[in-house]
Amino acid sequence: MGRNLNTSTNDVIYFNPSEMIATTRKLSKLLTTEIALLKDMKIAKIHELYEDKIELTAILESYKEILSNNPGVLNAISKRTLDEMRTEAARFEALIEEDRKLIFRANEVHKLIMDALRKSLEKNVVMSSGYNNKGVISSGYGMSTYIAPPVSVNKNI
């Protein structure tokens, strides 16, 4: 039930509280899916939700902007609808907080894994392979292979 509402500046604002509630519910459902993926540490699958999340967030922000810029709009909405909007907003905010915590935890796990890999590489790789000062490919483990004769710089051959 969208309404054209007159504000004090005589601008006509179209606001449909049912659409805002539906958008909030869709975004809450998407966050619930993201939370489940984070709990299962299926981080790579989260990107599949990204476009919908951005689109729904933009729509919800536009509704919030209308309400923020036109507080009188709330006077035209029934108490029952306002209560439903508040209930959905509170549920959504709780999901945002849970999602934030899980994203932080996933980031911390990622850091721990990367640090463990780095430390393992530092411990197990003495030096990278490459040419040593004799023009020999060296793997760092005492094994060398002559590929080309040594080359001297600034010396006559």
TIMIFI-709122 format. One line per 2 residues: number of its first residue (from 0); for each residue z, x, y of N, C-alpha, C, O, CB. Coordinates in pm, 1 decimal. Last residue first. Glycine has a CB too. Layout:
% residues N
NUM	Z,X,Y,Z,X,Y,Z,X,Y,Z,X,Y,Z,X,Y  ...
This chain:
% residues 157
156	-2191.0,8766.1,-1248.2,-2208.8,8754.5,-1392.5,-2300.9,8863.5,-1441.3,-2329.2,8871.5,-1560.8,-2264.1,8616.5,-1430.5  -1946.2,8820.1,-1002.1,-2082.3,8837.3,-1048.5,-2088.7,8827.8,-1199.3,-2000.1,8877.0,-1269.3,-2138.4,8970.2,-1001.4
154	-1727.3,8567.2,-889.5,-1747.9,8694.0,-961.2,-1892.3,8700.0,-1002.5,-1953.8,8598.2,-1034.2,-1653.5,8707.3,-1085.5  -1653.2,8312.1,-799.2,-1661.6,8424.8,-705.3,-1669.4,8561.4,-775.2,-1620.9,8660.8,-721.1,-1541.4,8422.7,-612.6
152	-1515.7,8208.6,-1105.4,-1562.0,8174.2,-972.1,-1553.0,8298.4,-884.9,-1459.6,8378.0,-894.8,-1479.3,8056.9,-911.9  -1615.8,8206.4,-1439.4,-1537.5,8269.8,-1333.5,-1599.3,8234.5,-1199.9,-1721.4,8231.4,-1185.1,-1530.8,8424.0,-1352.3
150	-1587.7,8012.8,-1725.1,-1665.1,8038.1,-1604.9,-1571.5,8097.3,-1500.8,-1462.4,8045.7,-1476.8,-1733.5,7908.0,-1552.4  -1597.6,8041.6,-2080.4,-1522.4,8037.4,-1955.7,-1612.0,8073.5,-1837.8,-1702.3,8156.2,-1851.0,-1402.1,8132.3,-1962.2
148	-1838.7,7844.7,-2260.7,-1777.6,7973.2,-2228.0,-1701.8,7961.9,-2096.9,-1737.8,7881.1,-2011.2,-1884.1,8084.5,-2219.6  -1737.7,7530.8,-2399.5,-1827.4,7608.8,-2314.9,-1759.8,7742.4,-2286.6,-1637.1,7751.7,-2288.4,-1861.8,7532.7,-2181.5
146	-1561.0,7453.6,-2593.9,-1681.3,7374.8,-2573.0,-1783.3,7456.6,-2495.6,-1902.8,7451.1,-2524.7,-1648.9,7243.9,-2498.8  -1319.3,7532.9,-2810.6,-1412.4,7596.5,-2718.2,-1537.7,7511.5,-2710.6,-1611.6,7498.8,-2808.2,-1446.0,7741.9,-2762.4
144	-1017.0,7365.4,-2822.5,-1153.6,7365.8,-2872.1,-1240.8,7431.2,-2767.3,-1238.9,7392.7,-2650.4,-1203.2,7222.0,-2905.0  -680.9,7392.1,-2928.5,-783.4,7410.9,-2827.1,-919.4,7412.9,-2893.5,-933.9,7457.2,-3007.4,-759.5,7540.6,-2747.4
142	-352.1,7286.3,-2961.5,-485.3,7288.1,-3022.6,-588.3,7301.9,-2911.9,-582.4,7230.2,-2812.0,-511.5,7159.1,-3107.5  -111.5,7255.7,-2837.0,-140.9,7386.2,-2894.5,-277.1,7395.3,-2960.1,-314.4,7501.6,-3009.7,-37.2,7420.9,-2993.6
140	-111.4,7010.1,-2716.9,-33.9,7024.9,-2840.4,-66.2,7156.1,-2910.3,-49.5,7166.4,-3031.9,-60.7,6907.6,-2934.8  -280.8,6982.3,-2510.9,-140.2,6989.0,-2477.6,-53.6,7007.6,-2600.2,68.2,7020.0,-2587.5,-98.7,6865.5,-2404.2
138	-543.2,6997.7,-2557.8,-483.6,6864.5,-2569.6,-336.8,6864.5,-2534.0,-274.3,6758.7,-2527.4,-501.4,6811.4,-2709.5  -788.9,7170.3,-2379.0,-657.6,7176.6,-2441.2,-598.6,7036.5,-2443.7,-603.4,6964.8,-2343.8,-564.1,7275.4,-2365.7
136	-1084.6,7338.0,-2364.6,-1024.8,7205.5,-2361.8,-895.8,7212.0,-2441.3,-894.6,7254.4,-2556.8,-1121.8,7096.8,-2419.1  -1100.9,7637.5,-2175.6,-1091.5,7575.5,-2307.4,-1029.6,7437.5,-2291.2,-934.6,7419.9,-2214.9,-1007.8,7663.3,-2405.9
134	-1090.3,7813.3,-1968.8,-1211.7,7733.2,-1986.3,-1215.9,7662.5,-2120.0,-1323.4,7631.5,-2171.4,-1333.7,7820.2,-1972.0  -849.9,7928.5,-1934.4,-947.1,8006.6,-2009.7,-1076.8,7929.4,-2031.6,-1164.2,7975.1,-2105.3,-888.4,8048.4,-2143.4
132	-682.0,7746.7,-1814.0,-731.4,7857.4,-1731.3,-830.0,7948.7,-1804.7,-888.1,8037.8,-1742.7,-614.8,7939.6,-1682.1  -807.5,7438.2,-1966.5,-701.2,7529.0,-1925.3,-761.8,7645.5,-1847.0,-881.1,7643.4,-1816.7,-621.4,7580.6,-2048.5
130	-929.7,7111.1,-1921.3,-959.9,7254.1,-1933.8,-839.1,7336.1,-1889.3,-776.6,7306.6,-1787.4,-1085.5,7292.0,-1849.9  -743.9,6854.9,-2091.3,-832.4,6903.4,-1986.6,-858.6,7050.9,-2008.8,-812.4,7108.0,-2107.5,-772.3,6878.7,-1846.6
128	-495.8,6608.2,-2161.2,-597.6,6704.7,-2201.1,-687.1,6738.2,-2083.3,-703.1,6660.0,-1989.5,-681.1,6650.7,-2317.9  -166.0,6610.6,-2016.6,-293.2,6548.2,-2048.0,-394.9,6652.6,-2089.5,-381.7,6770.6,-2057.0,-344.6,6468.5,-1929.1
126	133.1,6700.0,-2188.8,41.4,6714.0,-2075.5,-90.6,6651.5,-2114.5,-122.7,6641.2,-2232.9,22.7,6863.8,-2034.2  304.5,6552.5,-2356.5,347.5,6675.5,-2291.8,261.8,6701.8,-2169.2,313.1,6723.4,-2059.5,340.4,6794.0,-2389.4
124	395.9,6243.0,-2422.8,276.4,6313.8,-2378.6,321.8,6434.7,-2298.4,371.4,6421.3,-2186.5,182.0,6221.1,-2294.0  643.6,6130.3,-2478.3,554.3,6165.6,-2588.3,428.4,6241.4,-2548.3,361.3,6298.5,-2634.3,514.7,6043.2,-2658.9
122	777.0,6082.2,-2235.9,845.6,6151.8,-2343.7,747.5,6206.2,-2447.4,766.6,6316.4,-2498.8,945.5,6058.9,-2410.3  596.7,5934.7,-2086.7,648.2,6061.3,-2033.4,711.1,6145.1,-2144.3,698.2,6267.6,-2144.2,751.3,6035.2,-1922.0
120	568.3,5712.4,-2255.5,453.9,5800.7,-2229.9,500.6,5935.8,-2177.1,449.3,6039.8,-2218.4,356.6,5735.6,-2129.8  825.5,5604.6,-2236.7,772.4,5645.3,-2367.1,655.6,5740.5,-2349.6,645.3,5839.6,-2421.9,728.8,5522.8,-2448.8
118	837.7,5543.1,-1965.7,929.1,5641.6,-2021.9,880.3,5693.1,-2156.7,892.8,5811.8,-2186.7,1067.9,5582.0,-2036.4  637.5,5345.7,-1954.0,627.5,5467.4,-1874.1,715.1,5578.2,-1932.3,671.5,5692.5,-1946.1,667.2,5439.3,-1728.6
116	744.5,5148.9,-2123.3,616.4,5213.4,-2154.6,601.6,5345.9,-2081.3,558.7,5445.7,-2139.1,499.9,5120.9,-2118.8  975.0,5083.8,-1978.3,987.7,5136.5,-2114.8,859.1,5207.5,-2157.3,863.9,5313.4,-2219.8,1021.1,5022.5,-2214.1
114	856.9,4983.4,-1744.1,942.9,5102.4,-1738.0,958.3,5166.4,-1875.3,955.1,5288.8,-1887.8,1081.0,5066.1,-1681.6  727.1,4757.1,-1849.4,647.7,4864.0,-1788.0,729.6,4992.8,-1777.5,675.7,5101.1,-1800.0,597.8,4821.0,-1648.1
112	949.6,4608.2,-1934.7,847.2,4650.9,-2031.2,766.9,4767.0,-1974.4,741.4,4865.0,-2044.5,753.0,4533.3,-2067.4  1081.0,4565.0,-1690.6,1147.6,4636.4,-1799.8,1047.3,4689.4,-1901.6,1059.4,4802.5,-1948.7,1248.4,4545.0,-1869.0
110	885.2,4415.1,-1551.9,927.7,4546.3,-1500.8,993.9,4629.1,-1610.5,967.4,4748.7,-1622.9,1024.5,4529.2,-1382.5  882.3,4183.4,-1713.1,760.5,4263.9,-1696.8,795.8,4405.1,-1649.3,742.2,4503.2,-1700.7,663.3,4196.2,-1596.5
108	1139.9,4091.7,-1665.7,1101.1,4131.3,-1801.2,977.6,4221.0,-1795.9,970.0,4321.9,-1866.0,1073.8,4006.5,-1889.3  1113.4,4028.6,-1391.5,1209.3,4130.8,-1434.4,1176.2,4181.3,-1574.8,1183.7,4301.5,-1600.2,1352.6,4074.8,-1430.8
106	926.3,3822.2,-1407.6,893.7,3943.4,-1332.4,985.7,4058.1,-1374.1,940.7,4171.5,-1390.0,905.1,3917.7,-1180.4  1074.4,3632.8,-1545.5,952.3,3686.3,-1607.0,910.8,3816.1,-1538.6,865.2,3909.4,-1604.7,837.6,3583.0,-1599.6
104	1273.1,3581.3,-1349.3,1309.7,3639.1,-1479.0,1187.9,3701.3,-1547.8,1197.5,3811.1,-1602.7,1372.6,3531.6,-1569.8  1115.1,3466.7,-1148.0,1190.7,3588.5,-1120.6,1226.8,3658.5,-1251.4,1212.7,3780.3,-1263.1,1318.1,3556.4,-1039.6
102	1029.3,3241.9,-1286.1,929.3,3338.8,-1239.0,998.0,3472.0,-1209.6,944.8,3578.0,-1242.7,855.4,3285.9,-1111.9  1275.1,3112.3,-1321.2,1201.4,3160.3,-1438.6,1093.7,3260.9,-1400.3,1069.3,3355.9,-1474.6,1138.3,3043.0,-1512.9
100	1343.8,3051.7,-1054.7,1431.3,3136.7,-1136.4,1356.5,3195.1,-1256.4,1372.5,3312.7,-1289.1,1553.0,3056.6,-1184.7  1130.2,2881.2,-986.7,1154.0,3005.4,-912.2,1238.8,3102.8,-993.8,1208.6,3221.9,-1000.7,1223.0,2975.2,-777.9
98	1172.1,2667.9,-1163.6,1049.2,2747.2,-1171.6,1067.4,2882.2,-1103.5,1025.2,2985.2,-1156.1,932.0,2671.3,-1107.8  1413.9,2567.5,-1061.4,1407.9,2619.3,-1198.8,1286.6,2709.5,-1218.2,1296.3,2814.8,-1281.3,1403.7,2503.6,-1299.7
96	1324.7,2491.4,-804.6,1430.5,2590.8,-819.5,1430.2,2650.6,-960.0,1444.6,2771.9,-975.5,1567.1,2528.2,-789.1  1133.8,2296.7,-868.0,1093.7,2415.7,-791.9,1197.4,2526.3,-810.6,1161.4,2642.4,-830.3,1076.9,2381.8,-640.9
94	1297.4,2105.7,-990.3,1195.0,2175.4,-1069.5,1148.6,2303.2,-999.6,1126.8,2405.6,-1064.4,1074.6,2082.7,-1094.9  1442.8,2021.4,-767.6,1513.4,2082.2,-880.4,1416.0,2160.3,-969.4,1449.0,2268.6,-1017.8,1586.4,1973.9,-963.0
92	1236.3,1910.5,-614.3,1308.9,2026.7,-562.3,1384.8,2098.1,-673.9,1391.0,2221.0,-675.6,1406.2,1983.9,-451.3  1167.6,1690.7,-780.7,1070.3,1796.4,-752.9,1139.6,1923.4,-704.8,1105.5,2032.8,-749.7,968.6,1749.2,-648.3
90	1398.8,1537.3,-760.5,1354.8,1586.0,-892.0,1259.9,1703.9,-874.6,1270.5,1804.4,-945.0,1285.8,1472.8,-972.8  1390.3,1481.1,-486.0,1504.1,1555.1,-541.8,1468.0,1613.7,-678.0,1503.1,1728.0,-707.3,1627.9,1463.4,-554.2
88	1151.8,1334.6,-470.6,1164.9,1459.7,-395.7,1279.0,1544.5,-452.0,1265.6,1666.3,-464.2,1188.7,1430.8,-246.0  1213.5,1111.5,-625.3,1106.7,1201.6,-669.1,1115.3,1336.9,-598.0,1089.2,1441.0,-658.3,969.5,1137.5,-643.7
86	1418.2,1004.8,-461.2,1444.5,1039.5,-601.2,1340.6,1138.7,-652.1,1375.5,1238.7,-714.8,1445.0,913.0,-689.5  1279.9,955.0,-222.0,1391.3,1050.4,-224.1,1422.0,1097.5,-366.5,1448.4,1215.6,-389.2,1516.5,987.1,-161.8
84	1096.8,758.5,-307.2,1048.8,884.4,-249.6,1157.6,991.8,-256.2,1130.0,1106.3,-291.8,1003.5,863.2,-103.6  1277.4,557.5,-382.0,1189.1,616.3,-483.2,1134.1,751.0,-435.1,1125.8,846.2,-512.6,1072.9,519.8,-516.3
82	1386.4,500.2,-132.8,1472.8,549.5,-239.5,1390.5,616.9,-349.8,1429.9,720.3,-403.6,1556.1,434.3,-298.1  1155.7,401.5,-6.8,1222.0,522.0,45.1,1313.1,583.5,-61.0,1316.3,705.6,-77.0,1303.5,488.6,172.2
80	1114.9,172.0,-160.4,1014.6,278.3,-162.9,1073.1,408.8,-111.4,1043.9,515.4,-165.5,892.1,238.8,-79.7  1345.9,27.3,-88.5,1318.9,58.1,-228.7,1220.0,173.3,-241.3,1239.1,262.6,-323.9,1265.0,-65.5,-301.0
78	1311.9,-4.9,186.1,1424.8,74.2,136.3,1399.8,116.1,-8.2,1429.8,229.5,-45.7,1557.0,-5.8,146.9  967.2,29.8,301.2,1079.4,-46.6,245.8,1188.0,47.0,192.8,1161.2,162.3,159.0,1030.7,-140.2,133.6
76	856.8,170.3,606.3,859.5,178.5,460.5,983.8,106.6,409.0,1092.2,120.3,465.6,857.5,326.8,412.6  870.0,189.2,875.6,779.0,88.2,821.8,779.0,83.9,669.5,708.6,2.4,610.0,639.0,113.9,871.4
74	1029.9,405.0,930.9,1081.7,270.7,962.3,995.7,160.6,902.2,1044.3,49.6,880.2,1090.3,251.6,1113.0  872.1,627.6,882.2,973.0,590.4,783.0,1029.4,450.4,805.8,1071.9,384.4,711.0,1085.7,690.9,784.5
72	729.7,656.5,1114.1,659.6,606.1,996.5,760.3,557.7,892.6,736.4,458.7,823.5,568.1,715.1,936.5  881.7,787.2,1299.9,880.2,640.7,1304.0,811.6,578.7,1184.0,832.5,461.0,1154.6,812.6,593.8,1429.2
70	822.3,1056.0,1279.2,940.6,1004.2,1210.2,948.2,851.2,1207.9,1014.9,793.6,1122.0,1064.6,1059.0,1275.4  575.1,1230.8,1273.0,581.9,1088.4,1306.1,702.2,1024.1,1236.2,684.4,945.4,1143.1,450.2,1016.3,1265.4
68	589.5,1487.8,1183.7,535.3,1465.8,1318.1,548.5,1321.2,1365.9,534.6,1293.0,1484.9,390.4,1506.0,1321.2  694.7,1446.3,927.6,764.1,1532.2,1022.9,719.6,1504.5,1166.2,801.4,1498.6,1258.0,740.4,1678.6,988.4
66	501.2,1286.1,804.4,638.1,1235.3,823.2,714.8,1315.7,927.2,791.1,1259.6,1005.9,714.0,1237.6,690.8  282.3,1460.0,813.7,273.4,1328.2,877.8,413.5,1275.3,905.9,442.1,1226.4,1015.2,194.4,1228.2,788.6
64	385.4,1669.0,658.9,353.0,1692.5,799.6,343.3,1560.6,876.0,390.3,1550.4,989.3,221.3,1770.7,812.0  402.4,1549.5,409.9,525.5,1594.7,475.6,502.1,1616.5,624.8,588.5,1586.1,707.0,577.1,1724.4,410.4
62	126.9,1513.6,359.7,215.6,1397.6,372.3,344.7,1435.1,444.9,391.2,1361.0,531.5,247.9,1339.6,233.4  52.1,1781.9,345.3,-6.4,1698.1,450.7,76.7,1570.5,470.6,95.0,1524.8,583.4,-153.0,1661.6,415.8
60	195.4,1866.0,120.0,230.1,1921.6,251.7,171.5,1837.3,364.7,234.6,1822.7,469.4,180.2,2066.4,263.4  54.7,1725.7,-77.0,194.5,1692.1,-50.6,239.2,1745.3,85.7,312.1,1677.7,158.2,284.7,1748.4,-161.3
58	-192.0,1861.8,-60.5,-184.9,1717.3,-34.5,-42.3,1677.2,1.5,-20.2,1604.1,98.0,-233.9,1636.8,-157.5  -111.7,2120.7,-131.7,-173.2,2096.7,-0.3,-166.1,1948.7,36.5,-137.7,1914.3,151.2,-320.0,2144.5,0.4
56	-22.8,2076.4,-392.7,71.0,2124.0,-291.6,17.2,2097.8,-151.0,92.0,2057.6,-61.9,99.1,2273.7,-310.8  -261.6,2007.8,-519.1,-155.1,1908.2,-506.7,-52.4,1948.3,-401.3,-1.1,1863.1,-328.8,-86.0,1888.0,-641.3
54	-400.0,2257.8,-494.1,-455.0,2133.2,-439.9,-345.7,2028.7,-418.2,-337.9,1968.1,-311.3,-562.5,2077.4,-533.7  -231.1,2438.6,-631.0,-265.6,2460.6,-489.7,-313.8,2330.3,-425.2,-272.6,2297.0,-314.1,-374.7,2570.2,-476.7
52	-231.2,2322.1,-886.8,-105.5,2341.1,-814.2,-131.7,2357.9,-664.9,-62.6,2298.4,-582.2,-29.4,2463.3,-868.9  -497.1,2341.2,-960.5,-436.3,2209.3,-944.2,-308.3,2218.0,-863.0,-280.4,2131.3,-780.2,-407.7,2146.3,-1080.3
50	-515.9,2625.1,-970.9,-598.9,2546.7,-877.2,-540.6,2408.7,-852.9,-534.6,2363.0,-738.7,-741.6,2533.2,-930.5  -315.6,2702.0,-1172.0,-312.7,2746.9,-1033.1,-391.2,2656.6,-937.5,-338.4,2615.9,-834.0,-366.6,2886.3,-1024.9
48	-316.4,2663.7,-1438.9,-256.9,2557.6,-1358.0,-273.5,2581.7,-1208.1,-248.5,2492.4,-1127.1,-110.1,2544.1,-1391.2  -408.3,2895.2,-1547.6,-488.0,2774.3,-1569.6,-438.8,2658.2,-1483.0,-514.0,2564.2,-1457.4,-484.1,2734.6,-1717.5
46	-210.8,3082.3,-1510.5,-323.1,3082.8,-1415.8,-410.2,2958.4,-1430.7,-479.0,2919.9,-1336.1,-408.4,3208.2,-1435.5  -43.8,3055.4,-1730.2,-5.1,2990.4,-1605.2,-121.8,2983.4,-1506.8,-130.9,2889.1,-1428.3,112.2,3064.5,-1541.6
44	-109.8,3205.5,-1946.4,-165.0,3069.4,-1940.0,-135.0,2999.4,-1808.0,-194.1,2895.9,-1777.5,-110.4,2986.4,-2054.1  31.3,3442.5,-1925.4,-113.8,3446.2,-1903.6,-173.5,3306.7,-1889.1,-277.9,3291.1,-1825.6,-181.9,3519.1,-2018.3
42	293.2,3379.5,-2003.4,262.4,3401.7,-1862.6,112.3,3392.5,-1834.9,71.6,3339.9,-1731.3,314.8,3537.3,-1818.7  465.9,3266.5,-2197.8,320.0,3258.2,-2206.0,264.4,3267.3,-2063.5,199.1,3176.2,-2012.7,273.5,3124.7,-2277.2
40	740.9,3246.5,-2241.2,682.6,3374.5,-2198.6,530.7,3378.3,-2221.2,475.2,3481.5,-2259.1,749.4,3490.5,-2274.1  851.4,3004.7,-2270.5,790.1,3060.7,-2391.6,726.1,3196.2,-2365.1,664.3,3254.7,-2454.1,685.7,2964.7,-2447.3
38	923.1,2962.6,-2008.0,1029.4,2972.6,-2107.8,977.7,3034.7,-2237.5,1049.7,3107.5,-2305.8,1089.2,2834.3,-2135.9  666.5,2941.7,-1895.7,753.8,3053.4,-1858.8,865.7,3072.5,-1960.6,899.4,3185.6,-1995.6,813.2,3030.6,-1719.6
36	582.7,2700.6,-2010.0,508.4,2824.2,-2036.2,593.7,2946.8,-2004.7,592.4,3044.6,-2079.4,378.6,2827.5,-1953.7  770.0,2526.2,-1897.6,763.9,2541.5,-2043.3,690.6,2669.7,-2081.1,731.4,2739.7,-2173.8,694.6,2419.9,-2107.6
34	699.5,2554.2,-1628.1,833.2,2594.2,-1672.7,834.5,2615.7,-1823.4,893.4,2712.3,-1871.9,938.1,2488.2,-1633.0  444.5,2438.3,-1630.6,460.9,2579.3,-1595.3,596.6,2632.7,-1643.3,605.2,2744.8,-1693.4,447.3,2598.1,-1443.0
32	516.2,2173.0,-1692.1,428.9,2249.3,-1782.6,444.3,2398.8,-1756.5,456.0,2477.3,-1850.6,280.5,2206.7,-1765.3  662.8,2115.1,-1463.3,727.0,2104.8,-1594.3,647.1,2182.8,-1698.1,704.9,2251.2,-1782.6,741.0,1957.0,-1637.1
30	463.9,2137.7,-1270.4,573.7,2234.8,-1270.8,648.4,2232.7,-1404.5,692.0,2337.1,-1453.0,671.4,2205.7,-1155.1  314.1,1910.1,-1340.5,253.2,2042.6,-1348.1,361.1,2151.4,-1352.7,350.4,2246.3,-1430.4,158.9,2065.3,-1228.0
28	501.0,1712.9,-1279.8,451.6,1726.1,-1418.2,389.7,1864.9,-1438.6,410.9,1928.5,-1541.8,346.7,1614.6,-1450.6  521.0,1752.6,-1005.6,639.6,1770.6,-1090.5,598.4,1789.5,-1236.1,654.9,1872.8,-1307.0,735.2,1649.5,-1077.4
26	264.7,1679.5,-928.6,308.6,1817.1,-906.6,433.0,1848.6,-990.7,447.2,1960.1,-1041.0,337.7,1840.8,-757.0  275.1,1408.4,-995.3,175.3,1496.7,-1057.8,217.7,1643.1,-1045.2,207.3,1720.1,-1140.6,35.8,1475.8,-993.1
24	483.2,1323.0,-824.1,499.0,1313.3,-970.1,400.3,1404.7,-1042.8,436.7,1470.8,-1140.1,479.4,1167.7,-1016.6  364.7,1366.7,-575.9,488.0,1438.5,-609.8,509.9,1437.4,-761.1,550.1,1538.1,-819.4,609.8,1375.5,-537.4
22	155.5,1183.6,-594.9,125.8,1326.7,-580.9,247.3,1410.0,-619.3,234.5,1511.7,-687.4,82.0,1359.7,-436.3  301.7,943.1,-603.4,214.7,980.0,-716.3,181.7,1129.7,-713.3,180.2,1194.9,-817.7,84.0,896.8,-713.3
20	423.5,951.8,-350.5,506.1,949.8,-471.2,424.2,994.4,-591.6,471.1,1074.1,-672.8,564.6,809.0,-495.2  195.8,937.4,-189.1,284.5,1053.4,-179.7,372.1,1064.2,-304.1,392.4,1173.5,-356.9,372.3,1044.3,-53.4
18	98.1,688.3,-264.2,16.5,806.6,-290.8,101.6,933.5,-284.2,82.6,1025.9,-363.4,-100.2,815.4,-190.3  302.6,528.2,-167.6,274.4,528.8,-312.2,190.7,649.6,-351.7,209.5,706.6,-459.2,202.1,399.7,-353.4
16	285.5,560.8,110.4,398.1,618.4,38.1,375.8,624.4,-112.7,424.8,716.0,-178.8,522.3,539.6,67.2  30.7,639.0,303.2,52.7,557.9,185.0,166.3,619.5,104.5,145.9,720.4,36.9,-76.7,546.4,99.9
14	-67.8,622.3,633.3,25.7,683.7,540.1,48.9,587.5,424.9,82.2,470.7,445.0,159.8,720.4,610.2  -244.7,681.5,916.2,-254.3,620.6,784.6,-160.8,695.9,691.6,-172.8,817.0,673.4,-400.9,622.2,731.1
12	-175.5,615.4,1250.0,-150.3,706.3,1139.3,-166.8,627.4,1010.4,-110.0,519.2,995.8,-7.9,771.2,1148.9  -301.5,601.4,1567.5,-288.9,527.4,1443.1,-279.8,628.8,1330.6,-365.0,716.6,1317.2,-408.7,428.8,1421.8
10	-127.2,658.4,1869.6,-218.4,707.7,1766.8,-196.5,624.3,1641.6,-84.4,581.7,1613.7,-196.2,860.2,1738.2  58.9,586.8,2056.9,-49.2,492.7,2031.2,-156.7,548.4,1939.0,-266.0,492.2,1930.5,-111.4,451.0,2160.4
8	280.3,736.7,2061.7,168.0,789.1,2140.0,44.7,702.0,2123.1,-63.3,738.5,2169.7,136.3,933.1,2099.0  454.7,612.5,1889.3,482.5,601.1,2032.6,367.5,651.7,2118.6,357.0,614.7,2235.5,608.4,677.2,2067.0
6	229.3,473.6,1642.0,340.1,558.5,1684.8,356.4,544.3,1834.5,280.6,472.1,1899.4,316.4,707.1,1645.4  135.3,236.0,1404.9,128.1,278.6,1544.4,250.4,361.8,1576.6,362.5,324.4,1542.1,117.5,157.1,1640.2
4	-14.6,276.2,1091.5,109.0,263.7,1167.9,89.1,314.0,1309.7,32.9,421.4,1331.6,222.8,340.3,1099.7  -164.6,135.3,833.1,-197.4,198.0,959.9,-78.6,172.6,1050.3,-46.9,57.8,1081.2,-332.0,142.2,1021.6
2	-66.6,195.0,501.5,-49.8,121.5,626.2,-102.6,203.6,741.6,-86.8,325.6,746.3,97.4,85.0,649.2  -114.9,139.5,156.0,-128.9,222.5,273.4,-119.0,138.3,398.7,-159.6,22.1,399.7,-260.4,298.1,270.3
0	0.0,84.0,-116.6,0.0,0.0,0.0,0.0,88.6,123.0,103.7,109.4,186.1,120.4,-95.6,-0.3
